[in-house]
Amino acid sequence: MARWVVLEEWAESEFGKPIPGKASLHKFAKNGMISPPARKVGRHWRVECNAKFVGIDKPMTKDSDSPLLKRILEDG
């Protein structure tokens, strides 16, 4: 069974010091940028101790988005 650790403790081992801010870490957890995904237990985000930061590969676009927005997001 995997050991779950508090997000800040995991971030120290994943990123080293200085770790990203608390708001950034919460955004990573909430938006699925950590694999395997983080879970909120009570008031704290927890991740498996062997989890990795994966980020986002490509921004998600919708069919209803404007062509200009799509071009900016896809081409950079």
DSSP file (Angstrom, degrees, kcal/mol; ACC not computed):
  #  RESIDUE AA STRUCTURE BP1 BP2  ACC     N-H-->O    O-->H-N    N-H-->O    O-->H-N    TCO  KAPPA ALPHA  PHI   PSI    X-CA   Y-CA   Z-CA
    1    1 A M              0   0    0      0, 0.0     2,-0.1     0, 0.0     0, 0.0   0.000 360.0 360.0 360.0 137.8    0.0    0.0    0.0
    2    2 A A        -     0   0    0      1,-0.1     2,-0.5    46,-0.0    46,-0.0  -0.363 360.0-123.7 -73.9 149.5    1.3    3.5   -0.9
    3    3 A R        -     0   0    0     -2,-0.1    46,-2.3     2,-0.0     2,-0.4  -0.822  21.7-145.7 -94.2 129.3    2.2    6.0    1.7
    4    4 A W  E     -A   48   0A   0     -2,-0.5     2,-0.3    44,-0.2    44,-0.2  -0.803  18.5-173.5 -96.9 134.0    0.4    9.3    1.4
    5    5 A V  E     -A   47   0A   0     42,-3.0    42,-2.4    -2,-0.4     2,-0.1  -0.871  33.4 -90.6-124.7 158.5    2.3   12.5    2.3
    6    6 A V  E >>  -A   46   0A   0     -2,-0.3     4,-2.1    40,-0.2     3,-0.5  -0.388  41.1-115.4 -65.9 145.1    1.2   16.1    2.7
    7    7 A L  H 3> S+     0   0    0     38,-2.1     4,-2.5     1,-0.2     5,-0.2   0.846 113.4  51.9 -53.3 -43.1    1.7   18.1   -0.5
    8    8 A E  H 3> S+     0   0    0      2,-0.2     4,-1.6     1,-0.2    -1,-0.2   0.879 109.2  50.2 -65.4 -37.9    4.4   20.4    0.9
    9    9 A E  H <> S+     0   0    0     -3,-0.5     4,-1.2     2,-0.2    -1,-0.2   0.908 112.4  47.4 -65.8 -42.2    6.5   17.5    2.1
   10   10 A W  H  X S+     0   0    0     -4,-2.1     4,-2.3     1,-0.2     3,-0.3   0.904 107.9  56.2 -63.3 -42.0    6.2   15.9   -1.3
   11   11 A A  H  X>S+     0   0    0     -4,-2.5     4,-3.1     1,-0.2     5,-0.8   0.852 102.0  56.6 -61.5 -35.9    7.1   19.1   -3.1
   12   12 A E  H  X5S+     0   0    0     -4,-1.6     4,-1.0     1,-0.2    -1,-0.2   0.893 112.8  40.3 -63.8 -39.3   10.4   19.4   -1.1
   13   13 A S  H  <5S+     0   0    0     -4,-1.2    -2,-0.2    -3,-0.3    -1,-0.2   0.813 120.9  44.0 -78.8 -29.2   11.5   16.0   -2.3
   14   14 A E  H  <5S+     0   0    0     -4,-2.3    -2,-0.2    -5,-0.1    -3,-0.2   0.901 131.7  16.7 -81.2 -43.2   10.2   16.6   -5.9
   15   15 A F  H  <5S-     0   0    0     -4,-3.1    -3,-0.2     1,-0.2    -2,-0.1   0.664  94.2-140.7-105.2 -21.4   11.4   20.1   -6.5
   16   16 A G     << -     0   0    0     -4,-1.0    -1,-0.2    -5,-0.8    -2,-0.1  -0.334  52.6  -3.9  80.6-174.2   14.0   20.7   -3.8
   17   17 A K  S    S+     0   0    0      1,-0.1     2,-0.1    -2,-0.1    -5,-0.0  -0.772 119.4  38.8 -96.8 143.8   14.3   24.0   -2.0
   18   18 A P  S    S-     0   0    0      0, 0.0    -1,-0.1     0, 0.0     3,-0.1   0.604  85.6-156.5 -77.0 145.1   12.8   26.5   -2.5
   19   19 A I        -     0   0    0      1,-0.1     3,-0.1    -2,-0.1    -7,-0.1  -0.486  28.7 -90.1 -83.0 157.3    9.5   24.8   -3.2
   20   20 A P        -     0   0    0      0, 0.0    -1,-0.1     0, 0.0    -9,-0.0  -0.221  58.1 -83.6 -59.5 158.8    6.8   26.4   -5.2
   21   21 A G     >  -     0   0    0      1,-0.1     4,-2.4    -3,-0.1     5,-0.2  -0.123  37.1-107.6 -63.0 161.8    4.2   28.5   -3.3
   22   22 A K  H  > S+     0   0    0      1,-0.2     4,-2.3     2,-0.2     5,-0.2   0.879 119.5  52.6 -59.4 -41.3    1.3   27.0   -1.6
   23   23 A A  H  > S+     0   0    0      1,-0.2     4,-2.0     2,-0.2    -1,-0.2   0.897 110.0  48.7 -64.2 -39.9   -1.2   28.4   -4.2
   24   24 A S  H  > S+     0   0    0      2,-0.2     4,-2.5     1,-0.2    -2,-0.2   0.915 110.8  50.2 -65.6 -43.1    0.9   26.9   -7.0
   25   25 A L  H  X S+     0   0    0     -4,-2.4     4,-2.2     1,-0.2    -2,-0.2   0.903 110.4  49.7 -61.9 -41.5    1.0   23.5   -5.3
   26   26 A H  H  X S+     0   0    0     -4,-2.3     4,-2.9     2,-0.2    -1,-0.2   0.885 109.9  51.5 -65.5 -38.0   -2.7   23.5   -4.8
   27   27 A K  H  X S+     0   0    0     -4,-2.0     4,-2.3     2,-0.2     6,-0.2   0.913 108.6  51.3 -63.5 -42.7   -3.3   24.4   -8.4
   28   28 A F  H  <>S+     0   0    0     -4,-2.5     5,-2.7     1,-0.2     6,-0.4   0.927 114.6  43.4 -58.2 -45.6   -1.0   21.5   -9.5
   29   29 A A  H ><5S+     0   0    0     -4,-2.2     3,-1.0     1,-0.2     9,-0.3   0.925 115.5  46.9 -67.3 -45.7   -3.1   19.1   -7.3
   30   30 A K  H 3<5S+     0   0    0     -4,-2.9    -1,-0.2     1,-0.2    -2,-0.2   0.842 113.6  47.7 -67.7 -34.7   -6.5   20.4   -8.3
   31   31 A N  T 3<5S-     0   0    0     -4,-2.3    -1,-0.2    -5,-0.2    -2,-0.2   0.262 114.4-108.9 -95.5  11.9   -5.8   20.5  -12.0
   32   32 A G  T < 5S+     0   0    0     -3,-1.0    -3,-0.2    -4,-0.2    -4,-0.1   0.819  72.3 138.7  71.7  31.6   -4.3   17.0  -12.2
   33   33 A M      < +     0   0    0     -5,-2.7    21,-2.9    -6,-0.2    22,-1.7   0.354  56.0  73.6 -89.4   6.3   -0.7   18.0  -12.8
   34   34 A I  E    S-C   53   0B   0     -6,-0.4    19,-0.2    19,-0.2     4,-0.2  -0.967  82.7-121.4-121.7 135.5    0.6   15.3  -10.5
   35   35 A S  E    S+C   52   0B   0     17,-2.9    17,-3.0    -2,-0.4    12,-0.0  -0.987 100.1  31.2-125.6 130.0    0.6   11.6  -11.3
   36   36 A P  S    S-     0   0    0      0, 0.0    12,-0.3     0, 0.0    -1,-0.1   0.644 117.7-102.4 -62.8 155.8   -0.8    9.6   -9.7
   37   37 A P        -     0   0    0      0, 0.0    11,-0.2     0, 0.0    -2,-0.1  -0.065  31.0-116.0 -58.2 148.4   -3.4   12.2   -8.8
   38   38 A A        -     0   0    0     -9,-0.3     2,-0.4    -4,-0.2     9,-0.2  -0.426  25.7-147.1 -77.1 156.8   -3.5   14.0   -5.5
   39   39 A R  E     -B   46   0A   0      7,-2.9     7,-3.3    -2,-0.1     2,-0.7  -0.960  11.3-129.0-126.2 145.7   -6.4   13.6   -3.1
   40   40 A K  E     -B   45   0A   0     -2,-0.4     2,-0.6     5,-0.2     5,-0.2  -0.855  25.2-175.0 -94.5 118.7   -7.8   16.1   -0.7
   41   41 A V  E >   -B   44   0A   0      3,-3.0     3,-1.9    -2,-0.7     2,-0.5  -0.943  63.5 -46.4-116.4 109.5   -8.1   14.5    2.8
   42   42 A G  T 3  S-     0   0    0     -2,-0.6    -2,-0.0     1,-0.3     0, 0.0  -0.564 123.8 -23.0  67.1-121.1   -9.8   16.9    5.2
   43   43 A R  T 3  S+     0   0    0     -2,-0.5     2,-0.4     2,-0.1    -1,-0.3   0.421 124.8  79.0 -99.5  -0.2   -8.2   20.3    4.7
   44   44 A H  E <  S- B   0  41A   0     -3,-1.9    -3,-3.0   -37,-0.0     2,-0.3  -0.879  72.1-130.1-119.1 141.3   -5.0   19.0    3.2
   45   45 A W  E     - B   0  40A   0     -2,-0.4   -38,-2.1    -5,-0.2     2,-0.4  -0.690  30.3-169.3 -80.7 137.4   -3.9   17.8   -0.2
   46   46 A R  E     -AB   6  39A   0     -7,-3.3    -7,-2.9    -2,-0.3     2,-0.3  -0.970   7.7-174.1-130.1 146.7   -2.0   14.5   -0.1
   47   47 A V  E     -A    5   0A   0    -42,-2.4   -42,-3.0    -2,-0.4     2,-0.1  -0.920  37.0 -92.3-132.6 159.5   -0.1   12.6   -2.7
   48   48 A E  E >   -A    4   0A   0     -2,-0.3     3,-2.0   -12,-0.3   -44,-0.2  -0.465  39.3-119.6 -67.7 146.1    1.6    9.3   -2.9
   49   49 A C  T 3  S+     0   0    0    -46,-2.3    -1,-0.1     1,-0.3   -45,-0.1   0.738 113.3  50.1 -64.4 -21.4    5.3    9.5   -1.9
   50   50 A N  T 3  S+     0   0    0    -47,-0.2    -1,-0.3     2,-0.1    -2,-0.1   0.260  84.0 129.4 -98.7  12.9    6.4    8.3   -5.3
   51   51 A A    <   -     0   0    0     -3,-2.0     2,-0.3     1,-0.0    -4,-0.0  -0.262  44.3-148.9 -67.0 153.6    4.2   10.7   -7.3
   52   52 A K  E     -C   35   0B   0    -17,-3.0   -17,-2.9   -16,-0.0     2,-0.5  -0.927  17.2-115.7-125.1 148.6    5.7   12.9  -10.1
   53   53 A F  E     +C   34   0B   0     -2,-0.3   -19,-0.2   -19,-0.2   -20,-0.1  -0.737  36.5 168.0 -80.8 124.4    4.9   16.3  -11.4
   54   54 A V        -     0   0    0    -21,-2.9   -20,-0.2    -2,-0.5    -1,-0.1   0.615  19.9-164.2-113.3 -19.4    3.8   16.0  -15.0
   55   55 A G        -     0   0    0    -22,-1.7     2,-0.4   -27,-0.1    -1,-0.1  -0.246  41.5 -51.6  67.5-158.2    2.3   19.4  -15.8
   56   56 A I        -     0   0    0      1,-0.2   -23,-0.1   -23,-0.0    -1,-0.0  -0.974  39.4-159.7-119.3 129.9    0.1   20.0  -18.8
   57   57 A D  S    S-     0   0    0     -2,-0.4    -1,-0.2     1,-0.3    -2,-0.0   0.976  76.5  -2.3 -71.0 -56.9    1.2   18.9  -22.2
   58   58 A K  S    S-     0   0    0      0, 0.0    -1,-0.3     0, 0.0     2,-0.1  -0.985  80.1-104.2-136.3 145.2   -1.1   21.1  -24.3
   59   59 A P        -     0   0    0      0, 0.0     2,-0.4     0, 0.0    14,-0.0  -0.415  39.8-116.7 -66.8 145.1   -3.8   23.6  -23.4
   60   60 A M        -     0   0    0     -2,-0.1     2,-0.3    13,-0.0    13,-0.0  -0.693  32.8-169.9 -85.9 131.9   -7.3   22.3  -23.9
   61   61 A T        -     0   0    0     -2,-0.4     2,-0.3     4,-0.0     9,-0.0  -0.880  10.6-141.3-119.6 155.1   -9.4   24.2  -26.4
   62   62 A K    >   -     0   0    0     -2,-0.3     3,-1.2     1,-0.1     8,-0.1  -0.727  25.3-116.2-109.0 160.7  -13.1   23.9  -27.2
   63   63 A D  T 3  S+     0   0    0     -2,-0.3    -1,-0.1     1,-0.2    -2,-0.0   0.819 115.9  57.6 -63.3 -29.8  -14.9   24.0  -30.5
   64   64 A S  T 3  S+     0   0    0      2,-0.0    -1,-0.2     3,-0.0     2,-0.0   0.560  82.6 109.0 -81.2  -7.3  -16.6   27.2  -29.4
   65   65 A D  S <  S-     0   0    0     -3,-1.2    -4,-0.0     1,-0.1     0, 0.0  -0.353  80.8 -99.1 -67.7 150.4  -13.3   29.0  -28.8
   66   66 A S     >  -     0   0    0      1,-0.1     4,-2.3     4,-0.0     5,-0.2  -0.346  26.5-119.2 -68.5 150.5  -12.4   31.8  -31.2
   67   67 A P  H  > S+     0   0    0      0, 0.0     4,-2.4     0, 0.0     5,-0.2   0.854 114.3  55.2 -58.5 -35.4   -9.9   30.9  -34.0
   68   68 A L  H  > S+     0   0    0      2,-0.2     4,-2.2     1,-0.2     5,-0.2   0.926 108.1  47.6 -64.4 -44.6   -7.5   33.5  -32.7
   69   69 A L  H  > S+     0   0    0      2,-0.2     4,-2.6     1,-0.2     5,-0.2   0.919 111.5  51.2 -62.0 -44.3   -7.5   32.0  -29.2
   70   70 A K  H  X S+     0   0    0     -4,-2.3     4,-2.4     1,-0.2     5,-0.3   0.917 110.3  49.3 -58.2 -44.3   -7.0   28.5  -30.7
   71   71 A R  H  X S+     0   0    0     -4,-2.4     4,-2.2     2,-0.2     5,-0.3   0.899 112.0  48.1 -64.0 -40.8   -4.0   29.8  -32.7
   72   72 A I  H  X S+     0   0    0     -4,-2.2     4,-1.8     1,-0.2    -2,-0.2   0.931 114.9  44.9 -64.7 -46.1   -2.4   31.5  -29.8
   73   73 A L  H  < S+     0   0    0     -4,-2.6    -2,-0.2     1,-0.2    -1,-0.2   0.855 118.7  41.7 -68.9 -35.5   -2.8   28.4  -27.5
   74   74 A E  H  < S+     0   0    0     -4,-2.4    -2,-0.2    -5,-0.2    -1,-0.2   0.848 124.2  33.6 -82.0 -34.7   -1.6   25.9  -30.1
   75   75 A D  H  <        0   0    0     -4,-2.2    -2,-0.2    -5,-0.3    -3,-0.2   0.672 360.0 360.0 -96.4 -19.0    1.3   27.9  -31.6
   76   76 A G     <        0   0    0     -4,-1.8    -4,-0.2    -5,-0.3    -3,-0.1   0.437 360.0 360.0  91.2 360.0    2.5   29.7  -28.5
